[in-house]
């Protein structure tokens, strides 16, 4: 009977440790943050769109909890969120996404159209925006 606990212990050490992808490559985290960058760009460029700040803060809190639950440390999460390089990357990805939807700087109507479409779709981007139309 002493063999079973020894076998279980051996199996625990034989299983390789769960390797996390770098936090800046984790899909759910990046998709959610990209949605936030897109919503911010729409709100900044469309006079009839406002950010839903409490919703955004709640999504960030949920995202932090998710990252911690996946095994990322609080230090890793904080460094990622505060990184200027990562913020620039997020803004660039948002600009690319918006351009694919026809939104170009200097044309507020195109940003408004993209925002209204995302609200109608019920996407995360739309969830983070409010139309004042």
Backbone torsions as a table, in degrees:
resi	resn	phi	psi	omega
1	UNK	NA	-20.7	177.9
2	UNK	-74.7	-11.7	-178.8
3	UNK	-71.2	-35.3	-177.6
4	UNK	-63.0	-50.7	178.3
5	UNK	-60.5	-36.8	178.7
6	UNK	-67.0	-38.1	178.9
7	UNK	-66.0	-43.2	178.1
8	UNK	-62.8	-41.6	179.2
9	UNK	-64.2	-41.1	179.1
10	UNK	-64.3	-39.7	178.6
11	UNK	-65.0	-38.0	-179.7
12	UNK	-63.2	-37.0	-179.9
13	UNK	-82.0	-21.2	-179.4
14	UNK	-79.9	-25.4	-179.5
15	UNK	-73.3	126.6	-179.8
16	UNK	-66.0	149.5	179.1
17	UNK	-64.5	144.0	178.8
18	UNK	-67.6	117.8	-177.7
19	UNK	-94.3	123.5	178.0
20	UNK	-84.1	142.4	171.0
21	UNK	-72.9	156.0	175.7
22	UNK	-55.0	142.2	-173.1
23	UNK	-58.1	-30.5	180.0
24	UNK	-77.7	2.3	175.8
25	UNK	-117.1	0.0	-179.2
26	UNK	-74.4	120.9	-169.2
27	UNK	-62.1	-49.7	-177.2
28	UNK	-61.4	-42.6	179.9
29	UNK	-62.5	-48.2	-178.0
30	UNK	-67.3	-39.6	179.1
31	UNK	-62.6	-42.9	-179.4
32	UNK	-66.9	-44.8	179.2
33	UNK	-65.1	-38.8	177.4
34	UNK	-59.9	-42.0	177.2
35	UNK	-59.3	-39.7	177.8
36	UNK	-65.0	-42.7	177.8
37	UNK	-63.7	-39.6	179.0
38	UNK	-64.8	-46.8	179.5
39	UNK	-60.9	-40.6	177.8
40	UNK	-61.5	-44.9	-179.5
41	UNK	-63.3	-40.2	178.5
42	UNK	-64.3	-47.5	-179.3
43	UNK	-63.3	-34.5	-180.0
44	UNK	-72.6	-26.0	-173.3
45	UNK	-110.1	-8.9	-179.1
46	UNK	-117.1	120.5	-177.1
47	UNK	-69.4	-15.1	-179.8
48	UNK	-103.6	12.5	177.5
49	UNK	-118.4	136.0	176.0
50	UNK	-125.5	145.7	176.9
51	UNK	-75.2	144.9	172.9
52	UNK	-94.0	89.6	-171.1
53	UNK	-64.8	-39.8	179.3
54	UNK	-66.5	-39.9	176.4
55	UNK	-62.8	-42.1	-180.0
56	UNK	-62.8	-44.1	178.0
57	UNK	-62.7	-40.1	178.2
58	UNK	-64.4	-40.8	178.1
59	UNK	-65.3	-38.6	176.9
60	UNK	-64.2	-39.9	177.6
61	UNK	-63.2	-45.1	178.6
62	UNK	-63.6	-38.0	179.4
63	UNK	-66.9	-40.4	176.3
64	UNK	-61.0	-45.6	179.1
65	UNK	-62.0	-39.3	177.5
66	UNK	-62.3	-47.7	-178.6
67	UNK	-60.8	-44.3	178.4
68	UNK	-63.5	-39.2	178.4
69	UNK	-66.1	-26.6	178.3
70	UNK	-79.4	-13.1	178.0
71	UNK	112.7	-0.6	175.9
72	UNK	-74.4	144.5	-179.6
73	UNK	-81.0	159.1	177.3
74	UNK	-59.5	-35.2	178.7
75	UNK	-65.1	-42.8	178.0
76	UNK	-62.7	-44.7	-179.0
77	UNK	-62.4	-47.7	-179.1
78	UNK	-62.0	-45.5	-179.4
79	UNK	-61.7	-40.8	179.7
80	UNK	-64.8	-48.2	-176.4
81	UNK	-67.3	-32.6	-177.5
82	UNK	-91.4	-5.7	-176.4
83	UNK	-67.3	124.9	176.2
84	UNK	-62.7	-38.0	179.5
85	UNK	-62.8	-44.7	-179.9
86	UNK	-68.6	-36.0	176.5
87	UNK	-64.1	-42.3	178.5
88	UNK	-63.3	-41.2	178.0
89	UNK	-62.7	-43.4	179.2
90	UNK	-62.8	-42.0	178.1
91	UNK	-65.3	-39.4	179.4
92	UNK	-65.1	-42.7	178.0
93	UNK	-64.3	-38.1	177.7
94	UNK	-64.2	-43.4	179.8
95	UNK	-62.5	-39.6	178.0
96	UNK	-64.6	-44.8	179.2
97	UNK	-62.2	-46.1	-179.4
98	UNK	-63.5	-39.7	177.5
99	UNK	-61.6	-36.3	178.9
100	UNK	-67.9	-18.5	177.8
101	UNK	-98.1	3.7	177.5
102	UNK	93.1	3.2	180.0
103	UNK	-87.3	121.9	178.4
104	UNK	-128.1	146.3	-179.9
105	UNK	-54.3	140.4	179.0
106	UNK	90.3	-3.9	179.0
107	UNK	-123.9	83.0	-176.1
108	UNK	-56.3	-35.2	-177.8
109	UNK	-59.9	-35.2	-179.9
110	UNK	-68.0	-37.5	176.8
111	UNK	-67.8	-40.4	178.6
112	UNK	-62.2	-43.2	178.9
113	UNK	-61.4	-44.0	179.1
114	UNK	-63.3	-42.8	179.4
115	UNK	-63.9	-45.7	178.6
116	UNK	-61.0	-40.7	179.5
117	UNK	-63.9	-40.2	-179.5
118	UNK	-70.3	-35.9	175.6
119	UNK	-63.7	-45.1	179.8
120	UNK	-62.5	-37.6	179.5
121	UNK	-70.6	-23.4	-176.2
122	UNK	76.5	26.1	-179.2
123	UNK	-77.3	172.4	176.6
124	UNK	-61.3	-40.2	177.4
125	UNK	-58.3	-48.7	179.5
126	UNK	-63.2	-35.8	178.9
127	UNK	-62.9	-28.8	-177.6
128	UNK	-90.4	2.4	-178.9
129	UNK	-121.2	157.4	173.6
130	UNK	-132.4	130.7	177.0
131	UNK	-91.0	135.8	177.3
132	UNK	-102.7	11.1	177.7
133	UNK	-64.1	NA	NA
